[in-house]
Each structure stands twice: as structure tokens, then as C-alpha cells.
């Protein structure tokens, strides 16, 4: 117990340095989130994962062409892993050419590059381009759908099931506002080299120039993606992302009444989030938070820190009210592997936990010799005896 008390005091001192914690800090006043005219919505900070506002965000609904975000993500994964290239020639099948709905206007019997087809999917929402890429990667659209659903599970999209690569109406084809925000987060963070495509306003293929249907790309310079969707069953949907200064937000809305409404509602969400919230990096990956005592090792202490950068999304003006503590294992014995979990760090705002993450060993500590282990065991025995 004495060891844990030392740990808490140390991190409190750290919070005073990093966050300038003040007991007399004034309360931060945040208005209620705006009302959104849609079936479901969510506003998320992709760095921290914090949901700022939501309504029915886990309700399963038809995603329409927001489905193509997953189609594009899998193409980008294949590119990243070197299994395909942007200049690969993709044959256009009769099946792809005949796919109904929005089109890139591919011609059956010709070929197109992966680069052009990916733009066709993202910018023009081409159903024909989606099917062509699905067949090229997996052999058939049905096999590609299996990959889509496997990938959805890996990304934590627990309320999503795909039945095609396009978003055309199909039984048991559904997703949620929250799951689609998670997918947008993965697109932005995992393959940033391809993300600029989502901000392109036009794409010309086969001498036909089509605009990106995301109206916010013309209205708000901070918006740089992602995708629209519409069917009679789904209504008008939009997943958009914007970055202002060092903060990025993702807004996802489903089931609005028109293309104008989806843009208007997402704009309201983004404006609210940027106006009243900010994102702070609390800890850097590999940054030493403290040195913890080690028993029976070749070294007497081990550096403790985080495996990844840790961010928090908080109301603007509340940074000085953050407090942090860490609980380590009361006895840490060698050997210790790098990356071994040794405890938890907790960051609180007004008594509410806003971050809870494991703390890890940043170095490896081998077991000491026999005499060192015996001596440490004796010292530890008496310390525990008197505490």
C-alpha cells in the first residue's frame, strides 16, 4: 500500500506540471448539443475516440453508399500490403458494367486502372467501379463481401453486416452511425497517403466529369472527406471529417430528408464540436512517466510509460482541471519484458474518468543473480511486514 501511495503522489505532481491543475479553476459552461434532423448521428474525435454527441448511434440502418467506405478501405489495405498497385489494369466485366445506380460509366470489355476505379468509388460513388474492384481483389463480389465483414469485425464495427460492395438495398445489409465513424477513423489514420482523394471535388472518366456529392467540400475549407449515401430506404446519409488547427472531428448522420439537409446537419455538428471542445495529447508514446522499483532484477528500477500517444477530448477551457493518477502493481519482480503491463493510468475531469490506459514497461529487466534475488527477497519481506 505504501508503494501505491508513492505512485499516486508522484503522478499528482506530474499533473501539476503538465496540466497546471488549479483547485480554484472556474466551471466550464457548455450548451446542450444542437438538435439534428436525422434517424441517428454521432460526432467523434478520432484521436481520443471520444463521442461528443450522439443519438441512436448504434441503431442498425441501411448505409447506402456509405458502404463504399469499406470497399475503398480494403482496396487501400491491398495497396499498402503490396498485393496490388495503383497502375494495375482491372478488367471490366459484364456484371460490373450492368450494376445499376450511380456510375463511373465504365465500358464492358475494357480495362481501367486501380487508381481510376478507386477515384470512381470515392468521388463519383460508382457502383460499377466498386464491383470491378471487388472482382479484381477477391474473384467475385460475394467473396469480397466476406472480406468486408471480416474487416468490419477487426475494426470493432459490432453492428455492421455487408451484403454487397455498393450499398444497393439488400436484406440484412446494415451499419450504424457509430460503426461508420469508426471506419472513417481507420481510413484517415491507417492510410493517410490515400486520404486526399476524399477531398477531390470532381473526377472525369470516359470524358464524363462528375462532382463529389459531399457539398461540404465547397462550403467549409476545413472539411476534407468522406462519403455520401442515398437510397429511398436509407434516406440521405453523410460521413464527413474536418480539421481545424490541431483538432479533427468526424461527423456521421443517417436518415436525413435531403442532400441539403445532410450537409446542414453535419455542419451543425462540426461547428458545435469545434466551438466547444478541444483535443490534448497527454502522454507521448515511450515517454517515461515514472521509474518503478523492481525486485530481484539486474536493475533496481524500470521505466514506465505508454505504448502509444494518449489523447483526451475535453471542453475548451477545462485543461487546468485535469488530474491524473497511476496505480502500479504493489510488487514488481524481475524478469520484466518490454511492453509488459504494470498498472493503469487514470485521468479525471470533475471526478469523471476521461482516460484509463495500461502503463507498460519501457525497458526489459533481466532477473538478477542468486545473491541479488535473496537480498531483495529479505528486504521485501521486512518492508511488507512493517506496512
DRENMAR-433340 format. One record per residue (C-alpha): residue number from 0; residue in three letters; z, y, x. Coordinates in steps of 0.05 Angstrom, whole numbers, plus 5000, padded with zeros to 4 digits. Layout:
// residues N
REC   n res    w    v    u
REC NUM ALA    Z    Y    X
...
// end
This chain:
// residues 387
REC   n res    w    v    u
REC   0 UNK 5000 5000 5000
REC   1 UNK 5015 5047 5058
REC   2 UNK 4944 5036 5084
REC   3 UNK 4913 5055 5017
REC   4 UNK 4955 5118 5013
REC   5 UNK 4929 5139 5082
REC   6 UNK 4858 5127 5057
REC   7 UNK 4867 5170 4995
REC   8 UNK 4897 5228 5033
REC   9 UNK 4841 5226 5084
REC  10 UNK 4786 5229 5032
REC  11 UNK 4821 5284 4993
REC  12 UNK 4820 5325 5057
REC  13 UNK 4746 5307 5065
REC  14 UNK 4733 5332 4995
REC  15 UNK 4767 5398 5011
REC  16 UNK 4718 5407 5069
REC  17 UNK 4655 5382 5035
REC  18 UNK 4666 5406 4965
REC  19 UNK 4715 5465 4975
REC  20 UNK 4758 5437 4919
REC  21 UNK 4798 5491 4884
REC  22 UNK 4853 5476 4834
REC  23 UNK 4841 5544 4802
REC  24 UNK 4766 5535 4791
REC  25 UNK 4745 5562 4723
REC  26 UNK 4717 5516 4669
REC  27 UNK 4642 5510 4666
REC  28 UNK 4613 5524 4598
REC  29 UNK 4552 5481 4578
REC  30 UNK 4519 5489 4510
REC  31 UNK 4501 5429 4467
REC  32 UNK 4435 5396 4484
REC  33 UNK 4375 5421 4443
REC  34 UNK 4353 5382 4383
REC  35 UNK 4290 5342 4396
REC  36 UNK 4239 5323 4343
REC  37 UNK 4224 5251 4361
REC  38 UNK 4246 5180 4350
REC  39 UNK 4281 5173 4417
REC  40 UNK 4287 5211 4482
REC  41 UNK 4323 5214 4548
REC  42 UNK 4330 5265 4605
REC  43 UNK 4347 5234 4672
REC  44 UNK 4358 5256 4744
REC  45 UNK 4321 5203 4785
REC  46 UNK 4363 5213 4848
REC  47 UNK 4431 5202 4817
REC  48 UNK 4408 5162 4756
REC  49 UNK 4450 5209 4712
REC  50 UNK 4428 5214 4640
REC  51 UNK 4437 5287 4619
REC  52 UNK 4417 5279 4546
REC  53 UNK 4392 5222 4503
REC  54 UNK 4382 5198 4432
REC  55 UNK 4366 5126 4414
REC  56 UNK 4343 5118 4486
REC  57 UNK 4349 5042 4483
REC  58 UNK 4313 5033 4417
REC  59 UNK 4253 4986 4424
REC  60 UNK 4190 5022 4404
REC  61 UNK 4115 5014 4416
REC  62 UNK 4100 5051 4481
REC  63 UNK 4025 5062 4470
REC  64 UNK 3991 5084 4534
REC  65 UNK 4057 5095 4570
REC  66 UNK 4045 5021 4584
REC  67 UNK 3995 5043 4636
REC  68 UNK 4051 5069 4679
REC  69 UNK 4068 4996 4694
REC  70 UNK 3995 4978 4703
REC  71 UNK 3989 5034 4755
REC  72 UNK 4055 5016 4788
REC  73 UNK 4033 4944 4800
REC  74 UNK 3966 4969 4829
REC  75 UNK 4006 5015 4875
REC  76 UNK 4051 4957 4896
REC  77 UNK 3990 4915 4913
REC  78 UNK 3962 4973 4954
REC  79 UNK 4028 4982 4991
REC  80 UNK 4033 4908 5008
REC  81 UNK 3961 4907 5034
REC  82 UNK 3933 4857 4985
REC  83 UNK 3881 4907 4960
REC  84 UNK 3854 4973 4985
REC  85 UNK 3831 5037 4951
REC  86 UNK 3759 5023 4972
REC  87 UNK 3755 4952 4945
REC  88 UNK 3698 4942 4896
REC  89 UNK 3721 4917 4828
REC  90 UNK 3670 4882 4782
REC  91 UNK 3669 4909 4712
REC  92 UNK 3670 4851 4662
REC  93 UNK 3645 4850 4591
REC  94 UNK 3717 4844 4569
REC  95 UNK 3736 4908 4606
REC  96 UNK 3674 4945 4582
REC  97 UNK 3687 4926 4509
REC  98 UNK 3760 4946 4508
REC  99 UNK 3770 4997 4452
REC 100 UNK 3807 5063 4453
REC 101 UNK 3809 5115 4508
REC 102 UNK 3758 5101 4562
REC 103 UNK 3736 5117 4633
REC 104 UNK 3665 5098 4610
REC 105 UNK 3654 5040 4657
REC 106 UNK 3589 5002 4654
REC 107 UNK 3590 4926 4647
REC 108 UNK 3558 4890 4705
REC 109 UNK 3572 4947 4755
REC 110 UNK 3629 4957 4804
REC 111 UNK 3680 5012 4814
REC 112 UNK 3730 5025 4870
REC 113 UNK 3804 5014 4861
REC 114 UNK 3813 5088 4875
REC 115 UNK 3768 5109 4818
REC 116 UNK 3798 5059 4770
REC 117 UNK 3869 5080 4787
REC 118 UNK 3850 5152 4771
REC 119 UNK 3817 5128 4708
REC 120 UNK 3882 5094 4686
REC 121 UNK 3928 5152 4704
REC 122 UNK 3886 5214 4688
REC 123 UNK 3838 5190 4633
REC 124 UNK 3884 5135 4605
REC 125 UNK 3824 5089 4608
REC 126 UNK 3835 5023 4573
REC 127 UNK 3772 4995 4606
REC 128 UNK 3798 5015 4675
REC 129 UNK 3865 4982 4660
REC 130 UNK 3834 4916 4641
REC 131 UNK 3786 4917 4700
REC 132 UNK 3844 4927 4749
REC 133 UNK 3886 4874 4714
REC 134 UNK 3830 4823 4720
REC 135 UNK 3817 4842 4793
REC 136 UNK 3891 4833 4813
REC 137 UNK 3911 4773 4771
REC 138 UNK 3847 4740 4749
REC 139 UNK 3858 4756 4676
REC 140 UNK 3895 4808 4634
REC 141 UNK 3941 4753 4608
REC 142 UNK 3963 4734 4679
REC 143 UNK 3971 4807 4696
REC 144 UNK 4018 4816 4637
REC 145 UNK 4063 4762 4666
REC 146 UNK 4068 4804 4729
REC 147 UNK 4082 4866 4688
REC 148 UNK 4141 4833 4653
REC 149 UNK 4169 4804 4718
REC 150 UNK 4166 4873 4749
REC 151 UNK 4199 4904 4689
REC 152 UNK 4259 4858 4698
REC 153 UNK 4263 4874 4772
REC 154 UNK 4266 4949 4755
REC 155 UNK 4322 4938 4705
REC 156 UNK 4278 4950 4644
REC 157 UNK 4321 4906 4599
REC 158 UNK 4289 4926 4532
REC 159 UNK 4216 4922 4551
REC 160 UNK 4163 4869 4537
REC 161 UNK 4089 4878 4550
REC 162 UNK 4033 4841 4516
REC 163 UNK 3974 4877 4548
REC 164 UNK 3957 4925 4605
REC 165 UNK 3934 4982 4560
REC 166 UNK 3986 4995 4507
REC 167 UNK 3939 4979 4449
REC 168 UNK 3980 4956 4389
REC 169 UNK 4005 4884 4395
REC 170 UNK 4062 4843 4366
REC 171 UNK 4124 4843 4410
REC 172 UNK 4097 4898 4455
REC 173 UNK 4154 4947 4463
REC 174 UNK 4194 4990 4510
REC 175 UNK 4246 5046 4506
REC 176 UNK 4252 5118 4528
REC 177 UNK 4304 5098 4579
REC 178 UNK 4264 5040 4608
REC 179 UNK 4203 5084 4615
REC 180 UNK 4245 5136 4651
REC 181 UNK 4267 5081 4699
REC 182 UNK 4194 5063 4710
REC 183 UNK 4176 5136 4724
REC 184 UNK 4233 5139 4774
REC 185 UNK 4205 5078 4810
REC 186 UNK 4135 5107 4811
REC 187 UNK 4160 5172 4842
REC 188 UNK 4207 5141 4893
REC 189 UNK 4172 5077 4913
REC 190 UNK 4100 5101 4924
REC 191 UNK 4102 5176 4936
REC 192 UNK 4035 5175 4972
REC 193 UNK 4000 5160 4905
REC 194 UNK 4043 5204 4861
REC 195 UNK 3998 5266 4868
REC 196 UNK 3946 5231 4825
REC 197 UNK 3992 5241 4765
REC 198 UNK 3986 5317 4773
REC 199 UNK 3910 5319 4774
REC 200 UNK 3883 5356 4714
REC 201 UNK 3813 5327 4710
REC 202 UNK 3774 5266 4733
REC 203 UNK 3699 5256 4730
REC 204 UNK 3668 5187 4727
REC 205 UNK 3598 5166 4707
REC 206 UNK 3583 5241 4701
REC 207 UNK 3635 5248 4646
REC 208 UNK 3691 5297 4660
REC 209 UNK 3756 5285 4622
REC 210 UNK 3822 5323 4624
REC 211 UNK 3891 5296 4635
REC 212 UNK 3925 5293 4567
REC 213 UNK 3991 5318 4595
REC 214 UNK 3988 5390 4570
REC 215 UNK 4050 5410 4611
REC 216 UNK 4008 5406 4675
REC 217 UNK 3974 5471 4651
REC 218 UNK 4037 5504 4624
REC 219 UNK 4090 5491 4676
REC 220 UNK 4076 5493 4750
REC 221 UNK 4137 5451 4765
REC 222 UNK 4110 5392 4724
REC 223 UNK 4073 5341 4767
REC 224 UNK 4066 5279 4722
REC 225 UNK 4067 5230 4690
REC 226 UNK 4035 5199 4627
REC 227 UNK 4020 5209 4554
REC 228 UNK 4012 5158 4499
REC 229 UNK 3990 5156 4427
REC 230 UNK 3976 5105 4373
REC 231 UNK 3986 5110 4298
REC 232 UNK 4045 5062 4304
REC 233 UNK 4077 5095 4365
REC 234 UNK 4065 5168 4348
REC 235 UNK 4056 5217 4405
REC 236 UNK 4095 5200 4468
REC 237 UNK 4104 5232 4536
REC 238 UNK 4140 5217 4601
REC 239 UNK 4140 5278 4646
REC 240 UNK 4172 5297 4711
REC 241 UNK 4184 5365 4743
REC 242 UNK 4215 5390 4807
REC 243 UNK 4247 5458 4814
REC 244 UNK 4279 5476 4881
REC 245 UNK 4313 5412 4904
REC 246 UNK 4324 5382 4835
REC 247 UNK 4276 5334 4800
REC 248 UNK 4283 5312 4728
REC 249 UNK 4247 5260 4685
REC 250 UNK 4240 5270 4610
REC 251 UNK 4217 5215 4564
REC 252 UNK 4203 5224 4490
REC 253 UNK 4175 5175 4439
REC 254 UNK 4152 5182 4368
REC 255 UNK 4136 5257 4361
REC 256 UNK 4087 5282 4308
REC 257 UNK 4031 5311 4350
REC 258 UNK 4005 5323 4421
REC 259 UNK 4031 5395 4417
REC 260 UNK 4100 5370 4393
REC 261 UNK 4109 5321 4450
REC 262 UNK 4095 5375 4502
REC 263 UNK 4140 5424 4466
REC 264 UNK 4199 5376 4461
REC 265 UNK 4194 5353 4533
REC 266 UNK 4191 5425 4556
REC 267 UNK 4255 5439 4518
REC 268 UNK 4289 5381 4552
REC 269 UNK 4267 5401 4621
REC 270 UNK 4286 5474 4612
REC 271 UNK 4356 5454 4588
REC 272 UNK 4367 5406 4646
REC 273 UNK 4345 5454 4700
REC 274 UNK 4382 5512 4669
REC 275 UNK 4450 5478 4664
REC 276 UNK 4451 5421 4715
REC 277 UNK 4441 5412 4789
REC 278 UNK 4439 5353 4838
REC 279 UNK 4481 5349 4900
REC 280 UNK 4478 5300 4957
REC 281 UNK 4549 5279 4970
REC 282 UNK 4541 5229 5027
REC 283 UNK 4485 5212 5074
REC 284 UNK 4464 5141 5089
REC 285 UNK 4500 5119 5152
REC 286 UNK 4548 5178 5152
REC 287 UNK 4618 5158 5175
REC 288 UNK 4668 5173 5120
REC 289 UNK 4726 5148 5160
REC 290 UNK 4748 5097 5212
REC 291 UNK 4787 5039 5183
REC 292 UNK 4837 4997 5221
REC 293 UNK 4814 4927 5239
REC 294 UNK 4860 4868 5255
REC 295 UNK 4842 4813 5304
REC 296 UNK 4778 4844 5329
REC 297 UNK 4749 4865 5396
REC 298 UNK 4755 4936 5369
REC 299 UNK 4813 4965 5331
REC 300 UNK 4772 5007 5282
REC 301 UNK 4707 5002 5243
REC 302 UNK 4664 5060 5218
REC 303 UNK 4659 5061 5142
REC 304 UNK 4604 5094 5102
REC 305 UNK 4547 5087 5052
REC 306 UNK 4484 5045 5057
REC 307 UNK 4442 5098 5020
REC 308 UNK 4446 5172 5005
REC 309 UNK 4492 5185 4947
REC 310 UNK 4475 5239 4896
REC 311 UNK 4511 5268 4836
REC 312 UNK 4484 5308 4778
REC 313 UNK 4535 5359 4753
REC 314 UNK 4538 5422 4710
REC 315 UNK 4519 5483 4750
REC 316 UNK 4579 5518 4778
REC 317 UNK 4624 5456 4778
REC 318 UNK 4613 5435 4850
REC 319 UNK 4681 5462 4872
REC 320 UNK 4717 5418 4822
REC 321 UNK 4693 5352 4852
REC 322 UNK 4747 5307 4880
REC 323 UNK 4737 5243 4919
REC 324 UNK 4780 5183 4938
REC 325 UNK 4767 5117 4971
REC 326 UNK 4803 5050 4964
REC 327 UNK 4795 5002 5022
REC 328 UNK 4818 4931 5027
REC 329 UNK 4891 4934 5047
REC 330 UNK 4878 4888 5107
REC 331 UNK 4811 4885 5142
REC 332 UNK 4805 4827 5191
REC 333 UNK 4751 4812 5241
REC 334 UNK 4698 4787 5245
REC 335 UNK 4662 4841 5205
REC 336 UNK 4588 4842 5192
REC 337 UNK 4548 4906 5189
REC 338 UNK 4539 4923 5115
REC 339 UNK 4600 4884 5093
REC 340 UNK 4633 4915 5033
REC 341 UNK 4703 4941 5050
REC 342 UNK 4722 4982 4989
REC 343 UNK 4700 5034 4938
REC 344 UNK 4690 5109 4940
REC 345 UNK 4701 5147 4875
REC 346 UNK 4681 5218 4859
REC 347 UNK 4712 5252 4798
REC 348 UNK 4698 5315 4758
REC 349 UNK 4752 5338 4710
REC 350 UNK 4782 5269 4711
REC 351 UNK 4716 5234 4695
REC 352 UNK 4686 5187 4747
REC 353 UNK 4616 5211 4763
REC 354 UNK 4603 5167 4824
REC 355 UNK 4631 5099 4841
REC 356 UNK 4598 5064 4900
REC 357 UNK 4618 5010 4950
REC 358 UNK 4634 5032 5021
REC 359 UNK 4607 4988 5077
REC 360 UNK 4619 4973 5150
REC 361 UNK 4571 5014 5191
REC 362 UNK 4581 4971 5253
REC 363 UNK 4594 4899 5270
REC 364 UNK 4662 4879 5297
REC 365 UNK 4668 4811 5330
REC 366 UNK 4732 4770 5329
REC 367 UNK 4778 4784 5388
REC 368 UNK 4806 4732 5437
REC 369 UNK 4865 4687 5421
REC 370 UNK 4918 4733 5451
REC 371 UNK 4890 4794 5414
REC 372 UNK 4889 4757 5348
REC 373 UNK 4961 4732 5357
REC 374 UNK 4986 4800 5377
REC 375 UNK 4953 4834 5317
REC 376 UNK 4980 4780 5271
REC 377 UNK 5051 4794 5295
REC 378 UNK 5042 4870 5285
REC 379 UNK 5012 4860 5217
REC 380 UNK 5069 4815 5196
REC 381 UNK 5122 4867 5211
REC 382 UNK 5081 4924 5180
REC 383 UNK 5075 4885 5115
REC 384 UNK 5148 4864 5119
REC 385 UNK 5173 4936 5120
REC 386 UNK 5124 4963 5069
// end
